[in-house]
Each structure stands twice: as C-alpha cells, then as structure tokens.
Amino acid sequence: MIAVGRLSRILLIADDPEQLAHFYESAFGFLRTKERLVNEAAFAAFMDIPDASARIITLQLGDQEIELAGVHPPGRAYPQAIAGWNVLFQHFAIVVSDMTAAYSRLSGLTNWTAISTDGPVLLPPASGGVIAFKFRDPEGHPLELLAFAANAIPGYWQRHSSNCCLGIDHSAISVRDTERSVAFYEGLGLRRMPGSLNVGESQDRLDDITAARVEVTPLAPAECATPHLELLCYRDGFSQHGTPARTNDRAATQLIFTIESAEALELLSPQNAKARLSGPDLFDDGKLRALFREPDGHLICLEAPSKTA
C-alpha cells in the first residue's frame, strides 16, 4: 500500500487569480511567494483539456500554501448557494488566534458573502468547543475561520501565536458515504482519527441548514497531520447526487498530496487506480503528477519526484 506524505497545498481554480490573491492577502495576511505561467503539454494532459494553460499564484500562511490557478480555457463559475451537504461543497479552515479580530478584519472588506448566520458560532464541547465562521470568498469558494478553545489548542498551533491568522488546519469535503470514502483514503495511506457527530442549533447556524446532523471524520496523512482532511457526511437525506466539477471549473478544487516516489504511484489499490483521471505526467519542474477523482467527485493530485530527479 502506498502512503502519501502530507497535504502539500490546496489549489483553487480562479477566474481572476490576481484579484483573488489581493483578497487573501488583505483578509488573512497570506504572503505571495511565487507566480508562474504553465503552458506545457503535461499540464494539458493532466487537466484533460486540449491546449490548457494557467497562471498560478502561490500564497503562504504560516507553514501552509494555497495556489490560485487561472486556467485557460476557463470553466464554469462557482455554483451559487451550494449548501454544505452538497457533494460539490469543499472548504478549508484557517486557524485564528483571535476570532474577534479576524472577523473584524474580514468584515472590513465588502466582496465576500457569509454562510453562517449571525457571525461566528460557539460550537458545543462534542464538536470540540471551537468558535467557527463559514463564508465564501469573492469567487464563491467556501472558507472557514476556526478558533480553538483556550484550554484545547492543539500542540501544533501553540507555537504559532504571533499572528492573528495562523495557517490552514484542514480541508473538508462533503461525502455521501463515510465508510466508502474512508476506504478510498486509507488506500492512499491516510489514517482515520476520532470523529464526531455535530448536531444542534449552533451547527445549524454555522451551516445555515435546518436540523443538520453532520458526521465529521478526520483523516491524517502519514508525514504531517496539519493540514489534514475532514469528511462531512450530512445524515437524514441531505446528501445530493451532483455532477462533478470539470477540472477547469471554479468548484474544481484540488488537494495536492506528496508521495515519496514515482514507483509508489504503481502501488495503488485497484479501487484507487480506477479513480485516476490522468497521469502520471512529467512537468517541466521535474515533478510527476497524477489526478484522481475520489468517490464523490472531489479532485486529488498525487505529486512525486520523477525517477530521474
């Protein structure tokens, strides 16, 4: 069985990566570290789009990175008002040391929209006792601000105390069947961690959903548990059969996991190998990348050094 090392970064498809980068810099303090034009045959093959190219801006917050990719030809805009139970829904959570300050900073901007009702929400102890707030960036990508209880800050974040916005804790994806999804990700070497069943008025306010019952299942990569993956399974008939996003659609977020070697890509289980959309493709930067569509349509990229690197 293969074992992915870590969740290296999260790639968001953007209509205007420059304007979206300004939002992330202004709202959370992300720092721009790299910008590149990708116009090579490997990228078009990887995306399964003839003659595809992209402008990609890399942003860093703490130890974590995101990429904003403006792909040509462009795909569809982010669907409006996608609810948390929809299998297209995917967000990532930004850890903050001071929710009041972080929410005030965000509120000073005008080009985002709230998901949560009535501002940040204190979740019950069964949900971790955190304060959380969900919203959408200017292009519709869902996000979450997350503040841990003072007596329950994970060790990783205790050393990140100098800034208000500290980094990315996890990316969460909505799924129809927890056990089916767990089997897929365990096939990549992620390990299941203790989860929770989130219910009640505060969860309803967080998601703007009535009578939400959310089974939350964390999965951590082998090398580093931050950031990790969380599966959100909305019970009682919420889950919807949606059409997966095309690779250049704004909803086609990619989770990019590192893998130790090109040979490891050949050790995929039959289930995971069947989910491969493209690759491995050798890019000009010397990396091999393969793209997968997991059971509910979310996109997973496995990235490895080439055999000759």
ABEGO torsion letter per residue (X at the ends): XBBBABBABBBBBBABAAAAAAAAAAAAGBBBABBBBBBBAAAAAAAGBBGBBBBBBBBBBEABBBBBBBBOBBBBBBBBGBBAABAABBBBBBBBABAAAAAAAAAABAABBBABBGEBBBBBAAAGGBBBBBBBBAAGBBBBBBBBBAAABBAAAAABAABABAEBABBBBBBABAAAAAAAAAAAGBBBBBBBBBBEAAAAAAAGBBGBBBBBBBBBBAABAOBBBBBBBBBGGABBBBBBBBAABAABBBBBBBBABAAAAAABBAAAAAABABOBBBBAAGBBBBBBBBAAGBBBBBBBBBAAX
